[in-house]
């Protein structure tokens, strides 16, 4: 038992219980500190402060009281953040410092300052001495729903595959919105909904989880039906009034493989010669409705039957998706007179289908076609290169100009006894040299001609040998613009240093953008003029380039070399290579002269100096013949700053021949200096 006495001492007594009687033996313990009973001296009513409250201000917020104020003249003080410290100076005050009434002076933003740690003091009004310990009180600002949920961006973009599966394990996207209102309350609790979907398709929708903001699919996508979607997502809180905001989610669909490649023909017939390899003997076409140049569109070909001896190979053209069948081992007419190949095609990407709104990945059976090959005995028939030549109309194709040089050769070699003739040229636009195979323009090309079909004019050339065997070449002349399909020069202009030792120039071409692998290219010099033939010569032909040699020395200047460039598809185009032969001070780069400056060659300088010499000599001779006669015996040379007449005595005048000789010697010396010739007659070199 512990008893508190008025003196403040604490007495502890031990009680002994004997037969229900209690006797206490009080004594004082020196080892214990005196205990004091502490009474509550500060009393504060609830101080309610709500954000965004309207005035009028100052507005009563609450009251504080200290029991030391009984029978004493006191004064209440307030300080700290919100009073005389940041972040809100002058927000709170005690208007009635005797009764402790607390007032607020303006609107508060809880999201800016959610609470204030205020200090209250009580002092004697007259002496200012503290009457009690200070009280630190935390004022919390009550939240109202004044903030809508906010998305980090107004617009989102996402790309998904067409074969994207439905279900919660493969979400399309997840949006998240944050609410600045007080956490853990209805004001900051965010939910999501999908307001609109464009386009809205039957049997297919996007869904959103109202709690997590995760977007899912319901049904199967179809790239052909819709390749993009626009979703308007709404985020709203649970406060009163309910506030919300929206964001847009743009969904792009990437095409996947739901259309298999299909051969355009069920079977092909091919006739080839025995004993020879045949590169690109047959081109097989397929149709695929998936997006071009994607794994869903690219074809993979395989010879599944008939190639047991591995005599054939097939590869895919990356631009056209065609299958290129080649004979890599010569066939025997005796053993392989007839061959039958079965060729399959599939896509690089697995096939998928939609069954009852569910994406199913399946291994589709490859599509097949048949190639029946007839092997014939080898015959030395002229063959054109390429068999089909595609040409676009050019501005230079005027009557009298060379159109193309279209040659045929013997597959097995042998002497060239080929004669050329036009087999089909219904409009009579061309003529052919029967010996060289050079075609020339006879008439203007007319796109309105009845022989032009869809801007295409067909020309057929025959190569006839002796004994009579005929090879056929076809020229397809396009009168419309197909420039984007043609190969072009990589650098239409080249700078070449003017020096004695010249290596071959490398002329390089590139594939058009729509056909990125149309090489190898074949280069020819256009048969336009004899000047081109006598000046330039082609060397080795590489995959995408050719060597160009200069056959004779040329003065500095710019030269145009016309080329005919043909790709492996037979497309042929004329390209002009501009070559600037220039002076290179460092031996590597052409000297760039200022605009308007003119560089004279050695011949031009010699002509100018010769003319200057003749003019100077003529002037001296004229002066000698027109000097007035005089009786003076001496010649006084004029001094600087003086004007002097020079008179000659006719009897003592120097002979004209002697004066002229001296003048010639002086002029010759000046000329030597200007031309850089030393006394031995050799031309001196200057850097």
Secondary structure, DSSP 8 states (H G I E B T S, - for coil): -EEE-TTS-EEEEEEEEETTEEEEEEE--TTS---------EEE----EETT---SSSEEEEEEEEGGGTTS-EEEEEEEBTTTBTTSTTSEEEEETTTTEEEE-S---TTT--EEEEEEEEEETTT--B-S--EEEEEEEE--S----EES-SEEEEEEETT---STTS-SEE--EE--S-TTSGGG-EEEEEEEEES-BTTBEEEE-TTT-EEEEES---TTT-SEEEEEEEEEESSSS--EEEEEEEEEEE--S-S--EES-SEEEEEEETTS-EEEEEEE-EE--S-TTSTTT-EEEEEEES-TT--EEEEE-TTT--EEEEE-S---TTT-SEEEEEEEEEESS-EEEEETTEEEEE----EEEEEEEEEE-----EEESSSEEEEE--TT--TTSEEEE--EEETT------EEEEEE-TT--EEE-TTT-EEEE-S---TT-TT-BTTEEEEEEEEE-SSS-EEEEEEEEE-S--GGGS-EES-SEEEEE--SS---EEEEEE--TT-TT----EEEE-TT-HHHHHHEEEEEE-SSEEEEEE-S---SEEEEEEEEEE-TT-EEEEEEEEEEEE--TTSSS-----TT-----HHHHHHHHHHHHHHHHHHHHHHHHT--EE---------TT------EETTT---HHHHHHHHHHHHHHHHHHHHTB-TTS-B----
